[in-house]
Amino acid sequence: MKPATWSGAVLAGGLSSRFGQDKAMYVYRGKPLIGWVLESMSGASEVFVVANRPYPGFGTVYQDLRRGGDTLSGLHAALAHAKHDWVAVAACDQPFFNAGFWDFMLAQIKPGSLAVVAVERGFFEPLGSLYHRSLEPEVLRRLGAGELKMQALLQSIPHVALDKTELEDRFGRYLFINANYPEDLP
């Protein structure tokens, strides 16, 4: 049930404290990390960045609407600002996604599901996932209640679970890399 239109959101709201510099702007293989992620979403009808600072030259940037909730705050802003029902959400330090990956994820949507997410041994990969925009009120409720765990959100909603290892076999072993330090990047 691949939708004809979808939104892409790149979360770049972290402090990059372990990384030692702004991860989004770190030049990797000739391009800032954020550029790789935005490029992977080239098939989206709209693409934007969620960050609490400007990223000139990288399109529309929205700030968190409810700060202090880490990834959940970023997800909330993405869902609140998206123009389309399905939103691809990735972190700015995940440069190995590509258009084929997002097409595959979108093709896995099932009626009634609210997320499409990779899972490994019961652990969800909340970024590099798809979310239905109708989740926005529930995410906002969780932010207000201090229920900030993405794992808990994903466990509580109808979702399509895809095997993380199979996705990495298909799209590359570094697919879900989360670079906390420059040396984490291959």
trRosetta pair geometry for C-beta under 8 A, 3 or more apart (Angstrom, degrees):
i j d omega theta_ij theta_ji phi_ij phi_ji
1 107 8.0 133 46 -157 37 38
1 109 4.7 -94 77 93 96 96
1 110 6.6 125 19 -109 126 23
1 111 6.4 128 -49 -52 165 69
2 103 7.4 11 -134 -163 140 65
2 106 4.6 68 -135 131 88 99
2 107 4.7 -20 -66 -91 112 58
2 109 6.7 135 -89 30 38 112
3 6 5.3 116 81 -60 121 96
3 84 7.1 137 138 170 144 120
3 85 6.5 -163 -117 62 157 107
3 86 5.1 169 17 15 148 131
3 106 6.4 -103 32 -165 77 112
3 109 7.0 20 -23 33 89 163
5 45 4.1 8 -154 -28 94 149
5 84 4.7 -141 124 -118 97 137
6 43 7.9 28 55 114 109 88
6 44 5.4 -86 91 -128 80 80
6 45 6.3 135 49 10 36 95
6 84 5.1 -162 -126 111 24 145
6 85 7.7 -64 -110 64 67 64
6 86 4.4 -41 -123 83 103 99
6 87 6.9 176 -176 -87 85 28
6 88 6.3 66 145 -17 125 96
6 106 6.3 -115 -34 -110 159 129
6 130 7.8 -48 -156 -134 137 114
7 44 5.9 65 -151 -170 20 123
7 45 6.7 -55 -78 59 55 86
7 46 5.0 -18 -120 69 83 95
7 47 7.4 160 -170 -87 61 38
7 48 7.5 -19 -175 17 106 96
7 78 7.6 162 118 179 124 88
7 82 3.9 -168 46 -143 165 101
7 83 6.1 137 -76 41 123 68
7 84 4.6 170 -29 42 90 101
7 86 7.1 173 28 94 73 49
7 87 4.6 -21 74 -110 103 78
7 88 7.1 -164 96 24 50 70
7 133 7.9 71 25 -70 131 114
8 38 7.6 128 121 -136 132 53
8 41 3.2 108 -149 -168 166 144
8 44 3.7 -130 -15 -38 107 165
8 46 7.1 -168 30 97 71 50
8 47 4.1 -12 68 -111 109 84
8 48 7.5 151 87 22 64 52
8 87 7.3 159 -94 -162 19 63
8 88 4.7 -16 -113 63 73 107
8 90 7.7 -11 -169 15 92 103
8 102 7.5 -23 -98 -130 116 153
9 47 7.6 -173 -72 -155 32 55
9 48 5.9 -13 -111 69 71 79
9 49 7.5 131 -161 -115 61 19
9 50 5.6 27 -177 -16 110 111
9 74 7.8 158 143 163 123 90
9 77 7.9 160 -161 99 142 83
9 78 3.6 118 139 -131 176 117
9 81 7.7 119 -101 70 125 110
9 82 6.8 -79 -46 -74 121 103
9 87 5.6 13 0 180 115 111
9 88 7.0 170 26 83 66 54
9 89 5.1 -11 69 -107 103 73
9 90 7.6 160 88 28 56 61
10 34 6.1 113 145 -150 150 86
10 37 4.9 116 -118 117 126 129
10 38 5.9 -62 -30 -70 149 75
10 41 7.5 -139 -51 1 99 144
10 47 7.4 34 -12 -179 100 95
10 48 7.5 -154 27 104 77 37
10 49 5.0 -32 69 -111 97 71
10 50 7.1 -178 83 22 44 72
10 90 5.7 -24 -113 74 68 85
10 91 7.4 65 -165 179 70 12
10 92 5.4 83 166 -82 107 73
11 14 7.9 70 138 -19 96 88
11 49 7.9 147 -95 -164 16 63
11 50 5.1 -23 -109 66 63 107
11 51 7.6 139 -168 -70 42 69
11 71 6.8 53 164 -132 168 70
11 74 3.9 51 -127 178 123 148
11 75 7.7 -26 -77 -55 137 56
11 78 7.2 -66 -69 -50 93 126
11 89 6.6 37 -25 -174 109 92
11 90 7.1 -162 19 96 83 34
11 91 5.3 -44 67 -109 98 56
11 92 6.6 -119 87 -22 47 82
11 127 6.9 -100 34 -117 126 125
12 23 7.6 -157 -143 76 86 93
12 24 4.2 36 -142 -76 129 139
12 34 6.0 3 -84 -100 140 124
12 49 5.6 -14 17 -170 120 110
12 50 6.9 152 29 76 67 52
12 51 4.1 -22 80 -82 93 118
12 55 6.6 48 82 -53 157 144
12 91 7.7 121 -79 -168 52 59
12 92 3.9 56 -93 -40 92 142
13 50 6.2 -38 -41 122 113 84
13 51 5.2 -168 -77 -124 64 50
13 52 5.4 70 -136 -5 91 93
13 64 6.2 67 -124 -43 152 114
13 73 7.0 -117 115 92 167 111
13 74 5.2 -157 13 -80 135 113
14 23 6.9 14 74 22 117 129
14 91 7.9 21 -8 -153 125 113
16 19 4.2 -58 -169 48 85 122
16 20 7.3 -75 148 40 94 26
16 21 6.3 -53 141 97 136 27
16 22 5.3 165 21 -118 164 30
16 23 4.5 -168 -108 -19 117 88
16 24 7.8 -108 -62 -1 136 74
18 180 4.7 -11 100 173 139 94
18 181 6.0 -79 142 -68 97 78
19 22 7.8 3 96 160 132 2
19 23 4.8 -99 -128 -72 179 94
19 26 7.1 -104 171 -51 129 143
19 93 7.8 -137 -88 -97 146 147
19 179 7.0 68 -106 126 114 90
19 180 6.4 -137 -66 174 79 38
19 181 6.1 -172 -110 -106 53 34
19 182 6.7 101 -159 -42 79 70
20 181 7.6 50 -3 -134 105 71
20 182 7.3 -53 42 -18 118 106
21 25 7.4 -92 143 73 103 98
21 26 6.2 123 91 -80 111 95
22 25 4.5 37 97 27 114 107
22 26 7.0 -168 94 -37 58 77
23 26 5.5 -38 -152 -1 38 120
23 33 5.9 -41 157 48 75 152
23 92 5.9 128 105 98 102 109
23 93 4.6 -38 163 -72 134 116
23 179 6.6 157 -146 87 121 105
24 32 6.4 27 147 166 57 117
24 33 5.9 -123 -142 69 28 100
24 34 4.0 31 -167 -46 87 121
24 49 8.0 71 -146 -149 145 135
24 51 7.3 -20 -45 -96 164 145
24 55 6.4 -74 135 -109 144 133
24 92 4.0 -33 -99 164 86 151
24 93 7.5 -92 -75 -56 50 75
25 32 4.9 -47 -142 -134 38 126
25 33 7.5 -27 15 29 9 86
25 34 6.9 -9 -67 7 44 117
25 55 7.7 -161 -67 -131 97 97
26 32 6.5 111 60 -145 35 68
26 33 5.2 27 61 -16 90 112
26 93 7.9 34 40 -110 126 94
26 182 6.6 -157 -160 -103 144 95
27 30 6.8 -19 -179 -149 100 8
27 31 6.6 156 -146 77 71 10
27 32 5.8 -48 -89 -80 57 52
28 31 6.7 -39 65 68 63 63
28 32 7.5 61 19 -159 78 18
28 33 5.4 54 12 -75 125 77
28 36 7.0 -43 74 -23 113 139
28 95 5.9 -127 89 -41 141 169
28 185 5.7 -104 -130 -174 131 161
29 36 7.9 67 61 -77 113 130
29 95 7.7 150 33 153 119 151
31 35 4.3 -111 168 83 109 137
31 36 5.9 129 99 -52 123 82
31 39 8.0 8 152 -15 158 140
32 35 4.6 103 63 -6 79 105
32 36 7.7 -145 97 -5 48 80
32 58 8.0 -79 80 -79 140 128
33 36 5.9 -52 -160 28 40 111
33 37 6.8 30 150 -13 69 105
33 92 5.6 89 110 152 108 78
33 93 5.3 1 165 -109 151 52
33 95 5.3 -103 -145 -62 74 112
33 179 7.4 -126 -118 43 150 139
34 37 5.8 -58 -152 38 38 109
34 38 6.1 37 153 -18 71 107
34 49 7.0 17 -163 -109 129 130
34 55 6.6 -92 133 -162 169 149
34 58 5.8 -5 127 -132 130 152
34 92 4.5 -22 -90 -151 84 105
35 38 5.8 -54 -142 39 30 110
35 39 6.1 34 157 -22 64 108
35 58 7.2 -115 -80 -110 68 107
36 39 5.8 -58 -150 36 27 113
36 40 6.7 33 151 -26 62 102
36 95 3.5 30 99 -141 155 90
36 96 7.7 11 153 -44 132 30
36 97 7.9 125 139 50 90 75
37 40 5.7 -49 -155 25 34 115
37 41 7.1 20 152 -8 62 106
37 90 5.2 -163 -157 104 119 130
37 91 7.4 -124 -108 92 156 37
37 92 5.9 -131 18 -131 152 41
37 94 5.8 78 -97 69 115 77
37 95 6.3 -88 -50 -98 75 49
37 97 6.4 53 -128 47 67 117
38 41 6.0 -69 -159 41 35 105
38 42 8.0 74 142 -64 60 69
38 47 5.8 113 -150 153 83 141
38 49 7.6 -41 -82 -67 114 97
38 58 6.4 -153 -54 -160 158 95
38 59 7.1 159 -141 12 139 130
39 42 5.8 -3 -170 -46 47 107
40 90 7.3 16 75 17 135 168
40 97 4.0 80 -176 106 164 93
40 98 5.0 -108 -126 -107 93 23
40 99 6.1 -162 -163 -52 51 51
40 101 6.9 -15 -170 50 118 115
40 102 6.4 133 152 -24 89 120
41 44 4.6 -4 169 -6 94 124
41 47 4.8 132 109 -108 126 125
41 88 5.9 -177 -114 81 112 135
41 90 7.6 -157 -51 19 119 127
41 97 7.9 26 -48 116 75 128
41 99 7.7 162 -91 -97 11 69
41 102 6.3 112 -107 -65 60 164
42 47 7.8 -32 -91 -39 30 148
42 99 5.6 -46 48 -85 98 118
43 99 5.2 111 -20 -147 114 104
43 102 6.2 178 51 92 121 128
43 103 6.6 39 48 -67 172 91
44 47 5.0 113 74 -64 133 87
44 88 6.6 -121 -82 29 126 120
44 102 7.6 -66 -53 160 91 155
45 83 7.2 -103 103 80 116 115
45 84 5.8 106 51 -45 128 143
46 82 7.4 159 77 -145 124 63
46 83 5.5 76 11 30 152 118
46 84 6.9 166 28 -5 106 109
47 59 6.3 47 97 105 87 172
48 59 6.1 -132 -114 124 53 117
48 60 4.2 -44 -122 84 105 104
48 61 6.9 172 -177 -88 89 26
48 62 6.0 43 148 -4 133 103
48 78 7.9 172 77 -124 103 73
48 81 6.5 -83 75 121 155 134
49 55 5.5 -27 87 41 168 140
49 58 5.7 42 -30 121 143 117
49 59 6.5 134 -7 76 97 93
49 60 7.0 173 27 94 73 53
49 61 4.6 -24 75 -108 104 76
49 62 7.3 170 87 25 51 64
49 92 7.6 41 -139 -83 106 113
50 61 7.5 149 -100 -161 17 63
50 62 5.4 -28 -108 72 69 89
50 63 7.6 105 -162 -137 67 11
50 64 6.8 78 176 -70 104 64
50 74 4.8 132 109 -151 137 82
50 77 4.6 134 -138 94 127 127
50 78 5.4 -81 -41 -62 143 82
50 81 7.7 171 -87 29 101 139
51 54 7.7 157 94 -86 120 8
51 55 6.0 77 43 -23 154 114
51 61 5.5 -45 46 -160 99 113
51 62 8.0 111 30 68 53 43
51 63 7.2 -52 90 -103 39 55
51 92 7.9 37 -78 -46 118 141
52 63 5.2 71 -111 -139 61 93
52 64 6.0 -27 -72 9 103 97
52 67 7.1 60 -93 -108 140 117
54 61 5.9 155 -132 56 51 158
55 58 4.2 -32 128 44 112 128
55 61 5.4 141 31 -79 90 137
58 61 7.2 64 85 -62 97 104
62 77 5.4 174 117 171 116 115
62 78 7.9 156 67 -83 132 44
62 81 4.8 -112 -66 -63 171 164
63 77 6.9 -130 111 -128 31 147
64 67 4.8 113 96 -84 133 66
64 69 7.6 171 -164 43 137 92
64 73 4.2 13 -144 159 131 113
64 74 6.4 -64 -92 -76 100 49
64 76 7.2 62 -153 69 81 105
64 77 5.0 -110 -117 -46 44 134
65 73 7.7 -170 48 -165 58 81
65 76 6.1 -112 48 122 104 111
65 77 5.3 159 -5 -93 87 81
65 80 5.7 -7 -9 50 150 166
66 69 6.1 29 112 1 99 127
66 73 5.6 -137 86 -124 72 90
66 76 5.9 -17 37 95 107 158
66 140 6.8 134 -11 -132 149 74
66 143 4.6 84 114 154 149 151
66 144 7.5 -78 -147 -60 154 68
67 73 5.8 57 -124 -147 30 153
68 73 6.6 127 51 -64 39 141
68 143 8.0 115 77 -163 87 97
69 72 4.1 -79 151 77 115 102
69 73 3.7 139 60 -45 93 89
69 76 7.1 50 75 0 144 130
69 142 7.9 107 -149 112 140 89
69 143 4.7 -61 -69 -123 156 96
69 148 4.9 -159 -150 -123 79 107
70 73 6.2 126 49 15 21 101
70 74 7.5 -49 141 -1 40 100
70 148 6.2 83 34 175 104 124
71 74 5.5 -56 -153 39 39 113
71 75 6.2 41 151 -21 71 104
71 126 6.1 87 151 105 148 140
71 127 7.0 -110 -142 -54 128 107
71 150 5.4 -27 93 -54 131 132
72 75 5.5 -49 -144 36 34 113
72 76 6.3 40 153 -24 64 102
72 139 6.2 -176 -170 -163 88 95
72 142 6.4 -105 -166 105 142 119
72 143 5.9 178 130 -80 118 89
72 148 5.0 -143 14 -151 144 68
72 149 7.9 26 -51 35 130 11
72 150 6.2 -159 -67 -72 85 79
72 153 7.1 152 -110 -33 108 147
73 76 5.7 -51 -149 32 31 114
73 77 6.6 29 154 -15 64 104
73 143 6.5 101 -86 -117 69 129
74 77 5.9 -55 -150 37 32 109
74 78 6.3 34 152 -20 65 106
74 89 7.6 131 126 -163 102 121
75 78 5.6 -55 -148 36 32 114
75 79 6.3 26 157 -15 67 107
75 89 6.1 26 -111 -146 80 164
75 126 7.7 -68 -68 167 136 117
75 131 6.6 78 -159 -7 107 171
75 139 5.7 -132 108 -144 107 148
75 150 7.5 132 -22 -110 149 106
76 79 6.0 -60 -148 39 28 105
76 80 6.0 25 157 -18 66 112
76 136 6.6 99 -147 -144 65 72
76 139 4.6 -171 -89 127 84 123
76 140 5.8 113 -138 -73 123 68
76 143 6.0 -8 -57 -38 155 143
77 80 5.7 -58 -140 40 29 111
77 81 6.0 10 166 -5 66 114
78 81 6.5 -70 -144 45 22 97
78 82 6.1 35 160 -42 63 107
78 87 5.4 141 148 163 108 147
78 89 5.4 94 132 -102 173 112
78 131 7.5 91 102 58 122 131
79 82 5.9 -42 -139 14 28 118
79 87 6.1 -144 -92 19 60 156
79 131 6.3 -72 -81 114 108 127
79 133 5.2 153 -157 -137 82 58
79 135 5.9 -103 -124 74 155 87
79 136 4.0 -172 128 -82 123 90
79 139 6.2 124 33 30 149 148
80 136 5.5 125 -72 -142 65 131
80 140 8.0 85 -69 -64 116 116
82 87 4.5 -91 -92 -84 157 122
82 133 5.2 -136 80 -99 125 116
84 87 7.1 149 78 -70 84 69
84 133 7.2 176 104 -36 38 135
85 132 6.0 -16 167 -149 84 79
85 133 5.2 -118 -145 16 40 111
85 134 7.4 4 -151 -22 87 89
86 106 6.8 111 129 -123 155 92
86 109 6.8 -69 -101 -88 145 148
86 130 5.5 -6 -171 -171 104 115
86 131 7.5 150 -153 76 57 35
86 132 6.2 -37 -97 -101 62 58
86 133 7.3 -100 -59 -21 19 87
87 130 6.8 147 75 -156 42 62
87 131 5.2 -26 64 64 96 85
87 132 7.7 147 17 -112 84 10
87 133 6.1 101 -20 -71 112 79
88 102 5.4 -8 -111 -133 157 115
88 105 7.0 105 -112 90 106 142
88 106 7.8 -55 -68 -64 112 97
88 129 7.7 175 -148 96 55 30
88 130 5.6 -34 -94 -96 60 76
89 126 7.8 -36 98 150 122 73
89 127 6.1 -96 121 -129 86 65
89 128 7.9 -66 89 -13 60 17
89 129 6.0 -17 57 67 93 75
89 130 7.4 147 12 -107 80 25
89 131 5.9 13 -6 6 126 114
90 94 5.0 -119 -178 62 107 134
90 97 5.8 -89 -113 -3 156 157
90 127 5.4 96 -138 175 40 93
90 128 5.4 59 -109 -75 90 54
91 94 5.0 99 61 -13 82 108
91 127 4.6 28 -23 174 93 159
91 128 7.9 -43 12 -35 81 80
91 178 6.4 42 61 -123 153 92
93 177 7.7 -99 136 115 85 84
93 178 6.1 76 97 -156 113 53
93 179 4.4 -129 175 43 121 94
94 97 5.8 42 130 -14 104 106
94 127 6.4 -174 -32 130 151 116
94 128 6.0 -140 178 -65 160 105
94 176 7.0 -25 -135 -146 118 35
94 177 6.5 156 -125 70 65 67
94 178 6.7 -21 -77 -92 90 60
95 177 7.8 -30 38 69 73 117
95 185 7.6 31 31 -131 129 117
96 171 7.5 125 145 139 99 100
96 172 5.5 -125 179 90 126 136
96 174 4.7 157 -54 102 164 93
96 175 5.1 -128 108 -111 122 35
96 176 8.0 -74 66 -21 119 23
96 177 6.2 79 8 22 128 108
97 101 5.0 -119 -155 68 73 148
97 102 6.8 65 173 -45 113 91
97 128 6.1 -165 -79 -122 125 95
97 171 7.8 11 -125 161 46 142
97 175 6.9 78 -79 -160 59 76
98 101 5.2 106 53 2 63 102
98 102 7.6 -134 100 1 36 87
98 171 7.0 -169 31 -158 102 111
99 102 5.9 -58 -151 40 36 106
99 103 6.2 39 152 -21 69 106
100 103 5.6 -52 -144 36 32 114
100 104 6.3 35 155 -20 64 105
100 171 7.0 178 97 -112 105 105
101 104 5.8 -57 -153 35 29 112
101 105 6.4 28 152 -17 65 106
101 128 7.8 -49 153 -162 134 98
101 167 7.6 70 -140 -169 100 104
101 171 4.9 61 -88 -127 105 154
101 175 7.0 160 -115 -145 144 115
102 105 5.5 -51 -145 37 35 113
102 106 6.2 36 156 -20 67 106
103 106 5.8 -56 -147 38 28 111
103 107 6.4 30 154 -22 63 108
104 107 5.7 -58 -151 33 30 112
104 108 6.9 31 152 -25 62 105
104 167 8.0 156 112 -128 140 91
104 170 7.4 141 -137 128 171 144
104 171 7.6 -141 30 -59 151 125
105 108 5.8 -59 -159 26 34 114
105 116 5.3 144 -175 111 87 134
105 129 7.5 -171 -158 -142 140 34
105 130 5.5 156 150 -27 117 118
105 162 7.7 -112 -115 -3 75 158
106 109 6.2 -21 -170 -15 45 111
106 116 7.8 -180 -87 41 26 160
106 130 6.7 134 -87 -84 59 153
108 116 5.1 124 89 -145 112 136
108 160 5.2 172 144 129 104 152
108 162 6.2 -25 -157 -67 167 125
109 113 6.1 -158 -157 64 64 125
109 116 5.9 -86 -81 -51 64 132
109 130 6.9 -77 -78 105 101 153
109 160 6.8 -149 -114 -3 30 146
110 113 4.6 83 61 -17 81 123
110 160 5.4 133 8 -75 107 120
112 158 5.4 -62 141 140 87 160
113 116 6.6 64 139 -64 140 76
113 132 7.4 154 112 -31 61 126
113 158 5.2 -130 -117 128 45 96
113 159 5.7 82 -157 -131 98 24
113 160 4.9 0 -135 -28 159 90
114 131 6.9 9 155 -157 73 63
114 132 4.5 -95 -146 28 62 120
114 134 6.8 -98 -127 71 106 99
114 135 5.5 117 176 -65 120 110
114 157 4.6 -77 65 163 132 124
114 158 5.3 100 5 66 92 79
114 159 6.4 -61 60 -78 71 68
115 129 6.1 8 -172 165 101 121
115 130 6.3 158 -156 87 51 63
115 131 5.2 -8 -104 -104 86 64
115 132 7.0 -107 -59 1 50 81
115 135 7.5 44 -56 -58 96 153
115 154 6.2 -94 81 -126 163 85
115 157 6.1 84 2 96 113 125
115 158 7.8 157 26 96 76 49
115 159 4.1 -22 68 -117 94 105
115 160 7.2 -153 100 30 54 66
116 129 6.3 177 84 -163 57 75
116 130 4.2 20 41 46 99 111
116 159 6.9 172 -83 -169 27 81
116 160 4.5 -7 -114 60 76 110
116 162 6.8 36 178 -15 84 116
117 124 5.1 6 148 -156 138 104
117 125 6.3 175 -177 61 86 68
117 126 6.9 -14 -137 -106 128 39
117 129 4.3 6 -102 -125 78 128
117 130 7.6 -136 -58 39 62 62
117 154 5.9 -40 33 -144 172 132
117 159 5.7 -14 19 179 109 134
117 160 7.3 144 23 76 61 60
117 161 6.3 -26 74 -111 82 57
117 162 7.0 -177 93 25 31 85
118 124 7.4 126 81 -159 51 54
118 125 4.2 -1 70 35 102 124
118 128 6.5 -13 10 103 122 113
118 129 7.0 -129 9 -83 73 91
118 161 7.8 79 -151 -165 16 60
118 162 5.2 -50 -100 78 59 92
118 163 7.3 -7 -151 117 78 15
118 164 4.1 90 168 -91 113 79
118 167 5.3 -76 -108 15 126 153
118 176 6.6 -121 73 -75 153 140
119 122 6.8 6 -178 -110 108 10
119 123 6.7 153 -157 73 65 39
119 124 5.5 -31 -100 -97 81 57
119 125 7.2 -143 -75 4 32 80
119 161 4.4 -10 1 -163 137 106
119 162 6.9 138 16 61 79 39
119 163 6.9 -52 65 -104 75 36
119 164 6.2 -143 72 -28 22 96
120 123 5.5 -26 68 59 74 93
120 125 7.3 53 2 -38 99 102
120 163 7.5 82 -89 -164 66 58
120 164 3.9 -51 -54 33 104 136
120 165 6.5 107 -111 -32 106 83
123 151 7.1 -52 -142 -113 63 119
124 129 7.8 21 173 -77 102 150
124 150 7.0 -132 89 127 121 96
124 151 5.7 162 34 -117 109 66
124 154 4.4 41 -66 96 176 163
124 155 7.6 -139 -23 -50 133 72
124 161 7.9 -96 -104 -120 89 96
125 128 5.6 -25 135 60 119 112
125 129 6.6 165 101 -51 77 107
125 164 6.0 116 -20 -102 130 122
125 176 5.2 -68 -143 -139 147 141
126 129 5.9 -77 -173 11 33 141
126 150 4.0 -18 -82 158 159 144
126 151 7.5 -101 -52 -62 118 52
126 153 8.0 67 -119 64 126 116
126 154 6.4 -136 -96 -44 91 134
127 176 7.9 132 84 -149 81 86
127 178 7.5 97 63 -92 132 113
128 175 7.1 107 -153 150 154 91
128 176 5.5 -115 22 -110 163 83
131 135 5.6 -77 177 32 106 144
132 135 5.6 114 75 -18 74 98
133 136 6.1 -4 176 -26 61 110
134 137 7.8 -31 174 18 55 95
135 138 5.3 -66 -165 48 64 111
135 139 5.6 63 139 -26 90 105
135 157 6.8 5 -112 -123 117 160
136 139 5.8 -58 -143 38 29 110
136 140 6.2 30 158 -19 65 108
137 140 5.6 -56 -147 39 32 113
137 141 6.3 38 153 -24 65 103
138 141 5.5 -48 -147 32 33 115
138 142 6.5 33 153 -18 64 104
138 153 7.5 129 130 -142 112 100
138 157 7.3 126 113 -82 163 123
139 142 5.7 -53 -150 36 32 112
139 143 6.5 36 150 -21 64 103
139 153 7.0 35 -100 -132 77 142
140 143 5.6 -50 -149 33 34 114
140 144 6.4 32 154 -17 65 106
141 144 5.8 -60 -153 38 30 111
141 145 6.2 16 155 -9 67 113
142 145 5.8 -63 -141 46 30 103
142 147 4.1 -88 -154 76 84 102
142 148 7.0 146 148 -80 101 34
142 152 7.9 161 -140 96 135 114
142 153 6.3 -36 -70 -86 172 107
143 146 7.8 37 179 -68 27 25
143 147 7.9 -75 -47 55 20 67
143 148 7.2 64 -109 -95 54 77
147 152 6.3 -104 176 96 103 145
147 153 7.8 131 131 -63 105 84
149 152 4.1 75 87 5 111 108
149 153 7.0 -179 99 -10 61 81
150 153 5.5 -51 -151 34 39 115
150 154 6.2 33 155 -16 70 107
151 154 6.0 -60 -148 40 29 107
151 155 6.2 28 155 -20 65 109
152 155 5.8 -55 -144 36 30 111
152 156 6.3 20 159 -16 63 115
153 156 6.1 -75 -154 39 26 106
153 157 6.6 0 164 -6 66 116
154 157 6.5 -69 -139 39 29 98
154 159 6.1 12 -166 -40 80 163
162 166 7.0 -114 169 69 86 113
162 167 5.9 76 131 -52 119 118
163 166 4.0 67 85 10 110 111
163 167 6.8 177 92 -12 57 83
164 167 5.6 -57 -151 37 34 112
164 168 6.3 30 154 -17 68 106
164 176 6.6 -32 -156 -11 112 152
165 168 5.7 -55 -147 39 32 110
165 169 6.3 37 152 -22 65 103
166 169 5.5 -49 -146 34 33 115
166 170 6.3 27 155 -15 64 109
167 170 5.8 -61 -149 41 30 108
167 171 5.9 -20 170 23 69 113
167 175 6.1 -138 130 99 98 166
167 176 7.8 69 100 -36 125 110
168 171 6.7 -73 -122 58 24 77
168 172 6.6 -69 -159 93 61 33
168 173 5.0 57 176 -117 111 43
168 174 7.9 122 -142 11 101 20
168 175 5.0 -144 -104 18 70 122
168 176 7.1 -71 -78 5 105 98
169 173 8.0 39 -78 -78 38 71
171 175 4.9 76 95 -95 109 130
172 175 5.1 137 75 -56 80 83
174 177 4.5 -10 -174 -30 82 125
174 186 5.8 -111 -81 3 150 129
177 184 6.7 157 -177 146 111 104
177 185 7.2 110 145 -106 148 58
177 186 7.8 -126 -88 -9 162 96
178 184 7.7 -39 94 147 43 150
179 182 7.1 42 175 -105 122 24
179 184 4.2 169 -133 81 70 121
179 185 5.2 6 -109 -56 137 88
180 184 5.8 94 40 -30 64 153
181 184 5.0 116 60 -19 72 99
182 185 6.3 -50 -175 19 48 109
